[in-house]
Amino acid sequence: MRRSAFIVLVAAVLGGCAGAPPPRGTGDLGVIVERESGSVQIVEHSGMTRLGSVGGLGDLSHASVVYSRDSRYAYVFGRDGGLTKIDLVKRVVAARVMQAGNSIGGAISQDGRLVAAQNYTPGGVKVFRADTLEQVADIPTTYGTNGERAKVVGLADAPGNRFVFSLFEAGEIWIADVSQPAAPKITKLRDIGKQPYDGLVTPDGHYYIAGLFGEDGLALVDLWHPERGARRILAGYGRGEEKLPVYKMPHLRGWAVAGSRAYLPAIGRHEVLVVDTRDWREVARVSVAGQPVFAVANPDGHQVWVNFALPDNGTVQVIDTETSRIVETMRPGNAILHLEFTPRGEAVWLSARDDDRVVVYDTATFAPLAELRVANPSGIFFTSRAGRIGF
C-alpha cells in the first residue's frame, strides 16, 4: 500500500512539472536578441541549440544584456527604456520596469547587487536593486549653466562597486561610487574631449577608455588614480588625412583587448588601430575591408574578429595578433551585426540579421559548425560574461 501511494505521489509531482523546463546548469547558456519582435532566444552553446524564447520585452533595436553572478538571470536593456529581468532556467520574465524614454544599455555592479541603466532621455543613470528592480538611485547628467542633461554612453562597471560613464554633449567622464546606493559619490572629469561616443574598461579594471567622435583620439582614465584626470591617447591618428563618411558608430568594449594590446576600430576609416596597453602608444594599424564596428578578441588572445558597417556588413575578417595581419576573410551572411565567442574560444557565433539566422564557426579551421534559425538576430550574449569586469 505504501509503495502504491509513493508511486502515485511521484507521478503527481512529475505530472505537475511536465510543462516546466528540466533543471540544468547555466554556465553554457546565452540569449540572442530578436530585434524586430521584442523577444530573445535562450540558447546553449554545448550542443549549439535553441532552448526557448521569451517575448514582451519592448523595443530591442539597440538592446544589451548583463548577467547575475550565478548566471541564472539576464538583465535586458531595451531602447525604449525598458529593463527586464529574465529567469533563464524557467524561461520567463521575473521582473520588468519602464525606467526611461530612450535608453542605450547598462551594467551590473561588482558585487552583483545593483544594476545601472544609461539613458539618453532623460539624460542620466538610474540604479536598481538586482533582485527586485526597485530603483535606489537617480543620477541626472546635468552640465553647463542652463541645466541641460547630456546623453549617457559607455557605461561600464569598475572595481569598488563603481560605474563609469561618459557624457556625449558635455565632453565629460563621471565615476559613480554606489557603495552606498542611496547616496552615490560622483567624481566628474571635465574637458576629456569632444563627443565621447562609447567606452570600455580594461579586463583588469584598471583603465577606462572613451572613444571620441568629435575629434581624433581617445580619452584614458586611470581608475586607480582618477584624481589625475583624463589624458589623451592617439590624439592625432587621423590628422591630415581625408576623412570618410561614417556609416555606423563603432563599438569600443573590453573584448577588443588581447594580451598587452588593444584593438580599436578607427572611426570612419578602413583600419583597426593596435595599441600597447603598457604605455598606450600606437604600435600598428591593420587595413581592413571596410569601416569596423566590432573588434572582438578570442579568449585565447590569438585572434581578433572584425565586422563592418555598410556596405561591407556581410564580411568578417580575422586578424592574427602575433603578426597583425588578416588571416581569413569570410562572408557568413547578410548584415552581420554581432559576434560572441564561447568561453574558451573554440567557436564563435555570428548574427546574420537579414538572413534570419545565427551561424557558428570553428575558430581554428574557420569551418561552419551549426546554423540556428532566429528572427532578425542582433546581439548575442553568453552567461560567461557574468564573471568578467566590464561586461
FIDREN-817987 format. One record per residue (C-alpha): residue in one letter; chain; z, x, y. Coordinates in steps of 0.25 Angstrom, whole numbers, always signed. Example, Ala and Ser with C-alpha at 12.3 -4.5 7.8 and 13.67 -1.06 7.14 Angstrom:
<sites>
   res   chain       z       x       y
     a       A     +31     +49     -18
     s       A     +29     +55      -4
</sites>
This chain:
<sites>
   res   chain       z       x       y
     m       A      +0      +0      +0
     r       A      +4     +11     +10
     r       A      -9     +19      +6
     s       A     -17      +6      +9
     a       A     -10      +4     +23
     f       A     -13     +18     +26
     i       A     -28     +17     +23
     v       A     -28      +4     +32
     l       A     -21     +11     +43
     v       A     -31     +23     +43
     a       A     -43     +14     +42
     a       A     -38      +7     +54
     v       A     -35     +19     +62
     l       A     -49     +25     +59
     g       A     -56     +12     +62
     g       A     -49     +11     +76
     c       A     -55     +25     +79
     a       A     -69     +22     +74
     g       A     -74     +21     +88
     a       A     -68     +33     +93
     p       A     -74     +47     +93
     p       A     -68     +56     +82
     p       A     -58     +66     +86
     r       A     -63     +80     +89
     g       A     -61     +93     +98
     t       A     -66     +94    +112
     g       A     -70    +109    +112
     d       A     -85    +107    +109
     l       A     -87     +94    +118
     g       A     -94     +92    +131
     v       A    -101     +82    +140
     i       A    -115     +81    +145
     v       A    -117     +73    +157
     e       A    -127     +62    +157
     r       A    -130     +61    +172
     e       A    -138     +48    +173
     s       A    -129     +39    +164
     g       A    -116     +44    +169
     s       A    -111     +48    +156
     v       A    -108     +60    +147
     q       A    -111     +64    +133
     i       A    -100     +70    +125
     v       A    -105     +82    +116
     e       A    -101     +92    +107
     h       A    -107    +106    +106
     s       A    -103    +110     +92
     g       A    -113    +100     +86
     m       A    -121     +98     +99
     t       A    -120     +83     +98
     r       A    -116     +71    +107
     l       A    -103     +64    +104
     g       A    -103     +53    +114
     s       A    -105     +49    +129
     v       A     -96     +43    +140
     g       A    -102     +35    +151
     g       A     -98     +29    +164
     l       A     -96     +42    +172
     g       A    -104     +39    +184
     d       A    -114     +48    +192
     l       A    -115     +61    +183
     s       A    -127     +66    +191
     h       A    -119     +79    +194
     a       A    -107     +78    +184
     s       A     -98     +89    +180
     v       A     -87     +90    +169
     v       A     -74     +97    +167
     y       A     -64     +96    +155
     s       A     -50     +95    +152
     r       A     -42    +106    +146
     d       A     -43    +100    +132
     s       A     -58     +97    +133
     r       A     -55     +83    +130
     y       A     -59     +77    +144
     a       A     -71     +79    +152
     y       A     -70     +76    +167
     v       A     -83     +72    +173
     f       A     -86     +72    +187
     g       A     -97     +63    +192
     r       A    -106     +64    +204
     d       A    -101     +50    +209
     g       A     -86     +55    +210
     g       A     -82     +50    +196
     l       A     -73     +59    +188
     t       A     -72     +55    +173
     k       A     -63     +60    +162
     i       A     -69     +59    +148
     d       A     -62     +60    +135
     l       A     -71     +68    +127
     v       A     -64     +64    +114
     k       A     -64     +49    +116
     r       A     -77     +50    +124
     v       A     -72     +40    +134
     v       A     -69     +41    +149
     a       A     -54     +44    +150
     a       A     -53     +42    +166
     r       A     -62     +41    +178
     v       A     -61     +41    +193
     m       A     -71     +40    +204
     q       A     -65     +51    +214
     a       A     -77     +53    +224
     g       A     -90     +48    +229
     n       A     -98     +61    +225
     s       A     -93     +72    +216
     i       A     -98     +84    +210
     g       A     -89     +90    +199
     g       A     -75     +94    +197
     a       A     -65    +104    +189
     i       A     -53    +103    +181
     s       A     -40    +112    +185
     q       A     -35    +124    +177
     d       A     -24    +116    +171
     g       A     -33    +104    +167
     r       A     -24     +94    +175
     l       A     -33     +92    +187
     v       A     -48     +88    +189
     a       A     -55     +90    +202
     a       A     -67     +83    +207
     q       A     -76     +89    +218
     n       A     -83     +79    +227
     y       A     -94     +78    +237
     t       A     -90     +64    +243
     p       A     -79     +65    +248
     g       A     -79     +80    +248
     g       A     -67     +85    +241
     v       A     -60     +88    +228
     k       A     -51     +78    +220
     v       A     -42     +82    +209
     f       A     -37     +73    +198
     r       A     -28     +73    +186
     a       A     -36     +77    +174
     d       A     -28     +67    +165
     t       A     -29     +55    +173
     l       A     -40     +58    +184
     e       A     -29     +54    +194
     q       A     -32     +60    +208
     v       A     -22     +70    +212
     a       A     -29     +78    +224
     d       A     -40     +76    +234
     i       A     -45     +88    +242
     p       A     -55     +84    +253
     t       A     -64     +95    +257
     t       A     -63     +93    +272
     y       A     -69    +104    +280
     g       A     -72    +107    +295
     t       A     -68     +99    +307
     n       A     -74     +86    +304
     g       A     -67     +82    +291
     e       A     -79     +83    +283
     r       A     -78     +85    +268
     a       A     -86     +95    +260
     k       A     -93     +93    +247
     v       A     -85    +100    +236
     v       A     -93    +109    +226
     g       A     -90    +120    +216
     l       A     -76    +114    +211
     a       A     -70    +123    +201
     d       A     -57    +125    +194
     a       A     -49    +138    +196
     p       A     -37    +144    +190
     g       A     -24    +140    +197
     n       A     -27    +125    +196
     r       A     -37    +127    +208
     f       A     -50    +120    +211
     v       A     -60    +128    +219
     f       A     -72    +121    +226
     s       A     -82    +123    +237
     l       A     -85    +114    +250
     f       A    -100    +113    +251
     e       A    -101    +109    +266
     a       A     -89    +117    +271
     g       A     -92    +130    +264
     e       A     -78    +132    +258
     i       A     -71    +134    +245
     w       A     -58    +127    +242
     i       A     -48    +131    +232
     a       A     -38    +119    +228
     d       A     -25    +123    +220
     v       A     -22    +110    +213
     s       A      -9    +115    +206
     q       A      -2    +104    +214
     p       A     -13     +93    +213
     a       A      -7     +84    +224
     a       A      -7     +96    +234
     p       A     -19    +105    +231
     k       A     -19    +118    +239
     i       A     -32    +121    +245
     t       A     -38    +135    +249
     k       A     -50    +134    +258
     l       A     -60    +145    +258
     r       A     -70    +143    +270
     d       A     -83    +149    +274
     i       A     -87    +152    +260
     g       A    -102    +150    +262
     k       A    -111    +138    +265
     q       A    -112    +126    +256
     p       A    -105    +131    +243
     y       A    -112    +122    +232
     d       A    -105    +126    +219
     g       A     -94    +135    +214
     l       A     -89    +142    +201
     v       A     -76    +148    +197
     t       A     -78    +161    +188
     p       A     -73    +159    +174
     d       A     -61    +167    +176
     g       A     -57    +158    +188
     h       A     -57    +170    +198
     y       A     -68    +167    +207
     y       A     -75    +154    +213
     i       A     -89    +155    +218
     a       A     -96    +145    +227
     g       A    -112    +145    +228
     l       A    -117    +143    +242
     f       A    -129    +134    +245
     g       A    -129    +136    +260
     e       A    -131    +151    +259
     d       A    -134    +163    +249
     g       A    -122    +168    +241
     l       A    -109    +162    +235
     a       A     -94    +162    +239
     l       A     -84    +168    +230
     v       A     -69    +165    +230
     d       A     -59    +174    +222
     l       A     -49    +163    +217
     w       A     -38    +173    +214
     h       A     -39    +176    +229
     p       A     -44    +164    +237
     e       A     -37    +169    +249
     r       A     -49    +179    +250
     g       A     -58    +168    +253
     a       A     -73    +167    +248
     r       A     -83    +178    +248
     r       A     -98    +178    +247
     i       A    -105    +184    +236
     l       A    -120    +185    +234
     a       A    -121    +182    +249
     g       A    -136    +186    +251
     y       A    -142    +183    +237
     g       A    -153    +175    +243
     r       A    -154    +181    +257
     g       A    -168    +184    +262
     e       A    -175    +176    +251
     e       A    -183    +163    +252
     k       A    -175    +152    +246
     l       A    -180    +142    +237
     p       A    -176    +127    +238
     v       A    -164    +123    +230
     y       A    -167    +112    +219
     k       A    -153    +111    +213
     m       A    -140    +117    +217
     p       A    -136    +128    +206
     h       A    -123    +127    +199
     l       A    -112    +138    +201
     r       A    -102    +138    +190
     g       A     -93    +147    +181
     w       A    -103    +146    +170
     a       A    -112    +156    +177
     v       A    -103    +167    +175
     a       A    -105    +176    +163
     g       A     -96    +188    +161
     s       A     -95    +196    +174
     r       A    -107    +190    +180
     a       A    -110    +177    +187
     y       A    -124    +170    +187
     l       A    -126    +161    +199
     p       A    -138    +152    +202
     a       A    -145    +156    +215
     i       A    -147    +144    +224
     g       A    -162    +141    +226
     r       A    -167    +153    +218
     h       A    -172    +157    +205
     e       A    -161    +166    +202
     v       A    -147    +168    +195
     l       A    -138    +177    +202
     v       A    -130    +187    +194
     v       A    -116    +191    +200
     d       A    -106    +201    +195
     t       A     -93    +194    +196
     r       A     -85    +206    +197
     d       A     -90    +209    +211
     w       A     -98    +196    +214
     r       A    -111    +204    +217
     e       A    -125    +200    +212
     v       A    -130    +209    +201
     a       A    -143    +202    +197
     r       A    -152    +190    +199
     v       A    -159    +183    +188
     s       A    -172    +176    +191
     v       A    -173    +162    +184
     a       A    -183    +151    +182
     g       A    -178    +142    +194
     q       A    -166    +139    +202
     p       A    -154    +140    +193
     v       A    -144    +129    +193
     f       A    -134    +133    +182
     a       A    -132    +147    +177
     v       A    -123    +145    +165
     a       A    -117    +157    +157
     n       A    -116    +157    +142
     p       A    -101    +158    +138
     d       A    -104    +172    +132
     g       A    -110    +177    +145
     h       A    -123    +182    +139
     q       A    -132    +171    +145
     v       A    -133    +163    +158
     w       A    -141    +150    +156
     v       A    -148    +144    +169
     n       A    -154    +131    +172
     f       A    -162    +127    +184
     a       A    -166    +117    +195
     l       A    -179    +110    +197
     p       A    -190    +113    +194
     d       A    -185    +122    +183
     n       A    -174    +114    +178
     g       A    -179    +113    +164
     t       A    -178    +128    +162
     v       A    -166    +136    +157
     q       A    -165    +151    +157
     v       A    -155    +161    +151
     i       A    -150    +174    +158
     d       A    -145    +185    +149
     t       A    -133    +190    +157
     e       A    -134    +204    +151
     t       A    -148    +206    +157
     s       A    -148    +195    +168
     r       A    -162    +191    +162
     i       A    -167    +178    +158
     v       A    -168    +178    +142
     e       A    -172    +163    +140
     t       A    -179    +152    +147
     m       A    -180    +139    +141
     r       A    -184    +124    +145
     p       A    -173    +116    +137
     g       A    -177    +103    +144
     n       A    -179     +96    +157
     a       A    -169     +97    +168
     i       A    -158    +106    +162
     l       A    -146    +102    +171
     h       A    -135    +109    +164
     l       A    -131    +119    +153
     e       A    -118    +121    +145
     f       A    -114    +132    +135
     t       A    -106    +129    +123
     p       A     -92    +136    +124
     r       A     -97    +149    +116
     g       A    -111    +149    +122
     e       A    -119    +147    +109
     a       A    -126    +135    +114
     v       A    -130    +129    +128
     w       A    -132    +115    +131
     l       A    -143    +111    +142
     s       A    -144     +97    +148
     a       A    -159     +93    +150
     r       A    -157     +81    +159
     d       A    -172     +76    +159
     d       A    -173     +77    +144
     d       A    -160     +69    +141
     r       A    -155     +80    +132
     v       A    -146     +91    +131
     v       A    -151    +104    +123
     v       A    -143    +114    +117
     y       A    -147    +129    +115
     d       A    -143    +141    +107
     t       A    -139    +152    +117
     a       A    -143    +163    +108
     t       A    -156    +158    +103
     f       A    -160    +148    +115
     a       A    -164    +139    +104
     p       A    -161    +124    +105
     l       A    -149    +119     +97
     a       A    -148    +104    +100
     e       A    -152     +93    +109
     l       A    -144     +81    +114
     r       A    -149     +68    +120
     v       A    -141     +66    +133
     a       A    -146     +57    +144
     n       A    -149     +65    +157
     p       A    -139     +76    +154
     s       A    -134     +85    +165
     g       A    -120     +93    +164
     i       A    -115     +98    +150
     f       A    -100    +101    +149
     f       A     -93    +107    +137
     t       A     -78    +106    +135
     s       A     -77    +121    +135
     r       A     -77    +120    +150
     a       A     -62    +115    +149
     g       A     -57    +129    +147
     r       A     -65    +136    +158
     i       A     -62    +139    +172
     g       A     -72    +133    +182
     f       A     -77    +123    +172
</sites>
